[in-house]
């Protein structure tokens, strides 16, 4: 931006965006927690009622119990998976990396549906095990555990959070300095000693970041607990029941505020750790080069194969069942579940998801680039231009359910309550439209794209801007001729990130859809509630197929652009 006024106007518009679509809706949900459902101020009475209710208090405890178990199990699985791929030589690493990412392409409800088909009363594993026990023991047996409850939630959340933890730990392993291992080996340290004295200390910040990320994701997810939770309530499902089931918005807001507290604590811990991790990374670091070790290679390959088969088994079960006529009684191939006839959802929900995801990807990429551009390229004071970046990062701590509930309260209200004044709400018209779903998704997912784009812009040579300014070239022209082309890979990453996450999200949109804007993930919940489980599996599979197709297109386009960029850089040299 050329000139101080233009810079201030640009930053001001971004700041206004976050005020209108993040801070004001969030403030309304916090305010509603202090009122009863009829609008009478009652202070902290809702919180006292929550903790005095045995059912709600058990949900509070259950959320921490489940999240704690999921955090421990997922971390251990992801740590050794990432370690095996990063530090040990064996073939097929690319395939294992791709399989580990599969659950990013699926809504968490699909994991729950698959567990029902595997371990439910008529499940594949259940029937095989019971038949074996009956034959072996000669007496009637039942399946030893019920998948509906804590067990089902834990398994579903482990599969859901695994790729997130794996990605964080993979980056941490990649940032380790091989020179430290050479020094340790020279001093006579064995493999196990090097693991505890070099490997673990070098990835300690990534470990803490992975633990906090797993905890936040499992603590705030609603999809899997809604499908396989049964009578085992958690806080995320409590919000859904209070708002949708009982229309008790004030108690729903109360649970949402309580859900925010641990999420914010974990977020700030993660931010502090990330800063320390960045500070420890050196450009002089030497990448780790694995040594040949046949025993380690066989062990690592076997471990990764078992984890990959677990992921494929769960995700593949739902996909396979969606193509069966009537599981488990008629196992013939059929597409009838993809017709969505006479079920609590239809194909229009899928197309609505495509529209929503594409709109989120386009507008979200533009909003993310604007925030990153303001942080790195705008001519203004350091504090002022970093404000959009900090605002976007703060959204990372707010669960999708809270954003969705905040939007329904804010955009459905004829007035906006500000300090000492109430004004007419000019944004009521977007309630019940596709736009409100898109805006909620952008706020929900904007943090990671802004961090990615900011990092990309930071690496660009500042001489481009200096030369453009000295030649009198307008900054807008420099933006489209230089900055954007150099950032095209990160822009593509951002578009892909927004699209995929919008296709699989349920928490941010469950409260906001209208009669004509019902999306696929909401249809999955509706079909499962109505007992149309096979149709729900088919809809979830459609989302998976779509995201995989988008991934293939993204890889092709990304490869083509990288090839062109490499050629351009060769010519420049």
C-alpha positions in Angstrom: 0.0 0.0 0.0 1.3 3.4 -0.9 1.0 6.1 1.7 0.1 6.1 5.3 -3.7 6.7 4.8 -4.0 3.7 2.5 -2.1 1.5 4.9 -4.3 2.5 7.8 -7.4 2.0 5.8 -6.3 -1.5 4.7 -5.5 -2.6 8.3 -8.7 -0.9 9.5 -10.8 -3.0 7.1 -9.2 -6.2 8.3 -9.6 -5.2 11.9 -13.3 -4.4 11.3 -13.7 -7.8 9.7 -12.5 -9.5 12.9 -14.6 -7.2 15.1 -17.8 -8.0 13.1 -17.3 -11.7 12.5 -15.3 -12.8 15.6 -15.2 -10.5 18.6 -18.8 -9.3 18.6 -20.4 -12.7 18.1 -18.1 -14.1 20.8 -19.0 -11.3 23.2 -22.7 -12.1 22.7 -22.3 -15.7 23.7 -20.4 -14.7 26.8 -23.2 -12.2 27.6 -25.9 -14.8 27.1 -24.3 -17.1 29.6 -25.2 -14.5 32.2 -28.9 -14.4 31.3 -31.7 -16.9 31.5 -33.5 -18.1 28.4 -36.1 -15.3 28.7 -33.5 -12.6 28.7 -33.4 -11.8 32.4 -29.9 -11.1 33.9 -29.0 -13.8 36.5 -25.3 -13.5 36.8 -23.4 -16.7 37.4 -26.5 -18.7 38.2 -26.2 -20.8 35.0 -22.7 -21.9 35.9 -23.9 -22.8 39.4 -26.7 -24.8 37.9 -24.3 -26.6 35.5 -22.0 -27.8 38.3 -24.9 -28.7 40.5 -26.5 -30.9 37.9 -25.1 -34.5 38.1 -25.7 -35.2 34.4 -23.9 -32.0 33.3 -21.1 -32.4 35.8 -20.5 -36.0 34.5 -20.2 -34.6 31.0 -17.6 -32.2 32.2 -15.6 -35.0 33.8 -16.2 -37.3 30.8 -14.7 -34.7 28.4 -11.5 -34.5 30.4 -11.3 -38.3 30.8 -11.8 -39.1 27.1 -9.5 -36.3 26.0 -6.8 -37.4 28.4 -6.9 -40.9 27.1 -7.0 -39.9 23.5 -4.1 -37.5 24.0 -1.9 -40.2 25.5 -2.8 -43.0 23.0 -2.7 -40.8 19.9 0.6 -39.2 20.9 2.3 -42.6 21.4 1.0 -43.9 18.1 1.9 -40.8 16.1 5.3 -40.4 17.8 6.6 -43.8 16.8 4.9 -43.5 13.4 6.7 -40.2 12.7 9.9 -41.5 14.2 9.8 -44.6 12.0 9.3 -42.6 8.8 11.7 -39.8 9.6 14.6 -41.8 11.2 14.6 -45.3 9.8 15.2 -46.5 6.2 12.5 -48.7 4.6 10.4 -48.7 1.4 6.9 -47.4 1.1 7.2 -44.3 3.2 5.2 -42.2 0.7 2.3 -44.6 0.9 2.4 -44.6 4.7 2.5 -40.8 4.7 -0.6 -40.6 2.4 -2.5 -43.2 4.5 -1.8 -41.2 7.7 -3.5 -38.2 6.0 -6.7 -40.1 5.0 -8.7 -39.2 8.2 -8.2 -35.5 7.4 -10.4 -36.1 4.3 -13.3 -37.7 6.3 -15.8 -36.3 8.8 -15.4 -37.7 12.3 -18.9 -39.2 12.0 -17.5 -41.7 9.4 -15.2 -43.2 12.1 -18.1 -43.6 14.4 -20.3 -45.2 11.8 -17.4 -47.6 10.8 -17.0 -48.7 14.5 -20.7 -49.5 14.7 -20.3 -51.7 11.6 -17.2 -53.4 13.0 -18.1 -53.7 16.7 -21.8 -53.1 17.0 -24.4 -55.8 17.8 -24.4 -56.9 14.1 -20.8 -55.8 13.5 -18.3 -57.8 11.4 -15.8 -58.3 14.2 -18.5 -58.8 16.8 -20.1 -61.7 14.9 -16.8 -63.3 14.1 -15.6 -63.2 17.7 -19.0 -64.3 19.2 -19.2 -67.2 16.7 -15.6 -68.3 17.6 -16.4 -68.1 21.3 -19.6 -70.1 20.9 -17.8 -72.8 18.9 -14.9 -72.9 21.2 -16.7 -72.8 24.5 -19.9 -74.5 23.5 -22.1 -71.9 25.2 -23.8 -68.6 24.2 -21.6 -65.5 24.4 -22.1 -61.8 23.8 -19.5 -59.3 22.5 -17.2 -58.4 25.5 -17.6 -54.6 25.2 -20.1 -52.0 24.0 -18.8 -49.7 21.3 -21.4 -47.1 22.3 -19.7 -45.0 25.0 -16.2 -44.0 26.1 -14.5 -46.8 24.1 -16.1 -45.8 20.8 -15.4 -42.1 21.4 -11.7 -42.8 22.2 -11.1 -45.0 19.1 -12.9 -42.5 16.8 -11.0 -39.5 18.3 -7.6 -41.3 18.0 -8.2 -41.8 14.3 -9.3 -38.2 13.9 -6.4 -36.6 15.8 -3.7 -39.0 14.6 -2.7 -37.1 11.3 -2.6 -33.7 13.1 -0.1 -35.1 15.7 1.9 -37.0 13.0 2.3 -33.8 11.0 3.6 -31.8 14.0 6.0 -34.5 15.1 7.3 -35.0 11.5 8.2 -31.3 11.3 10.0 -31.5 14.7 12.0 -34.6 13.6 12.9 -32.8 10.3 14.2 -29.8 12.2 16.7 -31.9 14.3 20.4 -31.3 13.6 22.3 -34.4 12.5 25.5 -32.9 13.8 24.3 -33.6 17.4 24.0 -37.3 16.6 27.4 -37.4 15.0 28.9 -35.8 18.1 27.0 -38.2 20.4 28.2 -41.2 18.4 31.8 -39.9 18.5 31.5 -39.7 22.3 30.5 -43.4 22.3 26.7 -43.0 23.0 24.7 -46.0 21.9 21.4 -45.9 20.0 19.2 -45.9 23.2 21.3 -43.3 24.9 21.2 -41.1 21.7 17.4 -41.5 21.7 17.0 -40.1 25.2 19.8 -37.6 25.2 19.5 -36.2 21.7 16.3 -37.2 20.0 13.8 -36.5 22.8 15.3 -33.1 23.8 15.5 -32.0 20.1 11.7 -32.6 19.6 10.5 -31.6 23.1 8.7 -28.5 21.8 7.0 -30.5 19.1 5.9 -33.1 21.7 4.2 -30.4 23.8 2.6 -28.9 20.7 1.3 -32.3 19.6 -0.1 -33.0 23.0 -2.0 -29.7 23.2 -3.3 -30.0 19.7 -4.6 -33.5 20.3 -6.3 -32.4 23.5 -8.0 -29.4 21.9 -9.3 -31.4 18.9 -10.6 -34.3 21.0 -12.1 -32.0 23.7 -14.1 -29.9 21.3 -15.2 -32.4 18.7 -18.9 -33.2 18.5 -19.1 -35.6 15.4 -17.8 -38.9 16.8 -19.4 -38.5 20.3 -22.7 -37.8 18.6 -22.6 -41.1 16.7 -21.0 -43.5 19.2 -21.3 -41.7 22.5 -24.6 -43.4 23.5 -25.4 -42.4 27.1 -21.8 -41.3 27.7 -22.2 -37.5 27.4 -19.4 -35.0 26.7 -19.5 -31.2 26.8 -19.5 -30.8 23.0 -22.7 -32.9 22.7 -24.2 -31.1 25.7 -24.1 -27.8 23.7 -25.9 -29.5 20.8 -28.6 -31.0 23.1 -29.2 -27.8 25.0 -29.5 -25.7 21.8 -31.1 -28.1 19.3 -33.0 -30.5 21.7 -34.2 -28.1 24.4 -33.8 -24.7 22.7 -32.0 -23.5 25.9 -29.6 -21.0 24.4 -28.5 -19.6 27.7 -27.3 -23.0 29.1 -25.8 -23.8 25.7 -23.8 -20.5 25.9 -22.8 -21.5 29.5 -21.4 -24.8 28.3 -19.7 -23.1 25.4 -17.9 -20.6 27.7 -16.7 -23.6 29.9 -15.5 -25.3 26.7 -13.5 -22.3 25.9 -11.4 -22.3 29.1 -9.3 -25.4 28.6 -9.1 -24.7 24.9 -7.7 -21.3 25.5 -5.2 -22.6 28.1 -4.0 -25.3 25.8 -3.8 -22.7 23.0 -1.6 -20.3 24.9 0.7 -23.1 26.0 1.1 -24.2 22.4 1.8 -20.6 21.3 4.6 -20.3 23.9 6.1 -23.6 22.8 5.9 -22.7 19.1 8.0 -19.5 19.8 10.6 -21.5 21.6 10.7 -24.1 18.9 11.2 -21.5 16.2 14.0 -19.9 18.2 15.9 -23.3 18.4 15.9 -23.9 14.6 19.0 -22.9 12.8 19.5 -22.6 9.0 22.9 -24.3 9.5 21.2 -27.5 10.8 22.1 -30.6 8.9 19.2 -33.0 8.0 19.2 -36.4 9.6 20.5 -39.2 7.5 19.3 -42.7 8.7 21.8 -45.5 9.0 21.2 -49.0 7.7 19.8 -51.3 10.3 17.8 -54.4 9.1 16.1 -55.1 12.5 15.0 -51.4 12.9 13.8 -51.4 9.3 11.7 -54.5 9.7 10.3 -53.3 13.0 9.5 -49.8 11.7 7.8 -51.2 8.5 5.7 -53.6 10.6 4.6 -50.9 13.0 3.7 -48.4 10.3 1.9 -51.2 8.4 -0.2 -52.1 11.4 -1.2 -48.5 12.1 -2.0 -47.9 8.4 -4.1 -51.1 8.3 -6.0 -49.8 11.4 -6.8 -46.5 9.6 -7.7 -48.2 6.3 -9.8 -50.8 8.2 -11.9 -48.2 9.9 -12.3 -45.8 7.0 -12.6 -48.6 4.4 -15.4 -50.4 6.4 -17.8 -47.4 6.0 -17.0 -47.1 2.3 -17.5 -50.8 1.6 -20.7 -51.0 3.6 -22.1 -48.0 1.7 -22.0 -50.2 -1.5 -23.7 -53.2 0.1 -27.4 -53.7 -0.4 -28.4 -54.5 3.2 -25.6 -55.2 5.6 -25.2 -57.9 7.1 -28.1 -59.8 5.5 -27.7 -59.0 1.8 -24.0 -58.4 0.8 -24.6 -57.8 -2.9 -23.2 -54.7 -4.5 -25.6 -51.8 -4.8 -25.7 -48.0 -5.3 -29.1 -47.6 -3.7 -27.7 -45.9 -0.6 -26.2 -43.2 -2.9 -29.6 -42.4 -4.3 -30.6 -41.0 -0.8 -34.3 -41.9 -1.3 -36.6 -42.1 1.6 -33.9 -41.1 4.1 -33.4 -38.0 6.3 -31.1 -36.4 3.8 -30.7 -35.9 0.0 -28.1 -35.3 -2.6 -28.7 -31.5 -2.4 -26.9 -31.5 0.9 -23.7 -32.8 -0.8 -23.9 -30.0 -3.5 -24.5 -27.5 -0.7 -21.2 -28.7 0.9 -19.4 -28.2 -2.5 -20.8 -24.7 -2.8 -19.9 -23.8 0.8 -16.4 -25.3 0.6 -15.6 -23.6 -2.7 -16.9 -20.3 -1.3 -14.9 -20.7 1.9 -11.8 -21.6 -0.1 -12.0 -18.5 -2.3 -13.0 -16.0 0.3 -10.9 -17.6 3.0 -7.8 -17.6 0.9 -8.3 -13.9 0.1 -8.9 -13.0 3.7 -5.9 -15.0 4.9 -3.6 -13.4 2.3 -4.8 -9.9 3.2 -4.0 -10.5 6.9 -0.6 -12.0 6.0 0.1 -9.2 3.6 -0.7 -6.6 6.2 1.7 -8.2 8.7 4.6 -8.4 6.2 4.2 -5.8 3.5 2.2 -2.8 4.8 4.1 0.4 5.6 2.9 1.1 9.2 4.1 0.7 12.8 5.1 -2.8 13.7 2.4 -3.1 16.4 -0.4 -1.9 14.0 0.5 -4.1 11.0 0.9 -7.2 13.2 -2.6 -6.7 14.6 -4.4 -8.7 11.8 -2.0 -11.6 12.3 -2.5 -11.7 16.1 -6.3 -11.5 15.6 -6.3 -14.4 13.2 -4.2 -16.6 15.5 -6.6 -16.0 18.3 -9.4 -17.8 16.4 -7.4 -21.0 16.8 -8.4 -21.2 20.4 -12.2 -21.0 19.7 -13.9 -24.4 19.0 -16.2 -24.6 16.0 -19.2 -25.3 18.1 -18.7 -22.0 20.0 -18.3 -20.1 16.7 -21.5 -21.7 15.4 -23.5 -20.9 18.5 -22.0 -17.3 18.7 -23.1 -16.8 15.1 -26.7 -18.0 15.7 -27.0 -15.7 18.7 -25.4 -12.7 17.0 -26.8 -12.8 13.5 -30.3 -13.7 14.6 -30.6 -10.7 16.9 -32.2 -7.5 15.7 -29.8 -5.4 17.8 -26.1 -5.5 18.8 -25.3 -4.8 22.5 -22.2 -2.5 22.8 -20.9 -0.9 26.0 -23.5 1.7 27.1 -25.5 1.4 23.8 -27.5 -0.9 21.6 -27.5 -0.5 17.8 -29.5 -2.1 15.0 -27.9 -5.2 13.6 -27.1 -4.5 9.9 -26.0 -8.1 9.3 -29.2 -9.9 10.1 -29.9 -10.6 6.4 -27.1 -13.2 6.2 -28.8 -15.5 8.8 -30.0 -18.7 7.2 -28.0 -18.1 4.0 -25.0 -19.9 2.6 -22.9 -16.8 3.4 -23.1 -17.3 7.1 -21.8 -20.9 6.8 -18.9 -19.6 4.7 -18.1 -16.8 7.2 -18.2 -19.2 10.1 -15.8 -21.6 8.4 -13.4 -18.8 7.5 -13.2 -17.7 11.1 -12.9 -21.3 12.3 -10.0 -22.2 9.9 -8.2 -18.9 9.2 -5.4 -19.2 11.7 -3.3 -21.9 10.0 -3.5 -20.3 6.5 -2.5 -16.9 7.9 0.6 -18.5 9.6 1.5 -20.3 6.4 1.2 -17.3 4.2 3.0 -15.0 6.6 5.9 -17.4 6.7 6.0 -17.5 2.9 5.9 -13.7 2.6 8.6 -13.4 5.3 11.0 -15.5 3.1 10.6 -13.2 0.1 13.4 -10.8 -0.6 12.5 -7.3 0.5 14.5 -5.9 -2.3 11.6 -6.5 -4.7 9.5 -4.0 -2.8 12.4 -1.5 -2.5 13.1 -1.7 -6.2 9.4 -1.3 -7.1 9.1 1.7 -4.8 12.3 3.4 -6.3 10.9 2.9 -9.8 7.6 4.4 -8.9 5.7 1.1 -9.4 2.4 1.1 -7.5 2.3 -1.5 -4.6 -0.8 -3.1 -6.1 1.0 -3.7 -9.3 3.9 -5.2 -7.4 1.4 -7.4 -5.5 0.0 -9.0 -8.6 3.2 -9.1 -10.7 5.7 -10.2 -8.0 4.3 -11.0 -4.6 1.4 -13.2 -5.6 3.3 -15.3 -8.2 6.1 -15.9 -5.7 3.4 -17.0 -3.2 1.4 -19.2 -5.5 2.3 -22.5 -3.8 1.3 -21.2 -0.4 -1.9 -19.8 -1.9 -2.7 -23.2 -3.4 -2.0 -24.8 0.0 -4.4 -22.4 1.6 -7.2 -23.0 -0.9 -6.9 -26.7 -0.4 -6.8 -26.4 3.4 -10.0 -24.4 3.5 -11.8 -26.6 1.0 -11.0 -29.9 2.7 -11.7 -28.7 6.2 -15.0 -27.1 5.1 -16.2 -30.4 3.5 -15.6 -32.4 6.7 -16.6 -29.9 9.4 -19.8 -30.3 11.5 -19.3 -28.3 14.6 -19.1 -24.8 12.9 -22.2 -25.3 10.8 -24.5 -27.6 12.9 -26.5 -24.6 14.3 -26.4 -22.3 11.2 -27.9 -24.2 8.2 -31.2 -23.1 6.8 -33.9 -25.1 4.9 -32.1 -24.7 1.6 -28.5 -24.7 3.0 -28.3 -28.1 4.8 -24.8 -29.5 4.2 -23.6 -33.1 3.9 -22.1 -33.4 7.4 -25.4 -32.2 8.9 -27.3 -34.7 6.7 -25.0 -37.5 8.0 -26.1 -36.7 11.6 -29.7 -36.5 10.6 -29.6 -39.8 8.8 -27.8 -41.5 11.6 -30.4 -40.2 14.1 -33.2 -41.6 11.9 -31.5 -45.0 11.6 -30.4 -44.6 8.0 -26.8 -45.6 8.9 -25.9 -47.0 5.4 -27.0 -43.8 3.7 -25.0 -41.8 6.3 -22.0 -43.9 5.4 -22.6 -43.2 1.7 -22.7 -39.5 2.3 -19.5 -39.6 4.4 -17.9 -41.7 1.6 -18.9 -39.1 -0.9 -17.1 -36.4 1.1 -14.0 -38.7 1.2 -14.1 -39.3 -2.5 -14.4 -35.6 -3.2 -11.5 -34.6 -1.0 -9.3 -37.3 -2.5 -10.1 -36.1 -6.0 -9.4 -32.5 -4.9 -6.1 -33.8 -3.4 -5.1 -35.4 -6.7 -5.9 -32.2 -8.7 -4.0 -30.2 -6.1 -0.9 -32.4 -6.4 -0.9 -32.2 -10.2 -1.4 -28.4 -10.2 1.2 -27.9 -7.4 3.7 -30.1 -9.2 3.2 -28.2 -12.5 3.6 -24.8 -10.7 6.7 -26.0 -8.8 8.2 -27.2 -12.1 7.6 -23.8 -13.7 8.9 -21.9 -10.7 12.1 -24.0 -10.7 12.6 -23.3 -14.4 12.1 -19.5 -13.7 14.6 -19.6 -10.9 17.1 -21.4 -13.1 16.7 -18.7 -15.8 17.1 -16.0 -13.2 20.4 -17.5 -12.0 
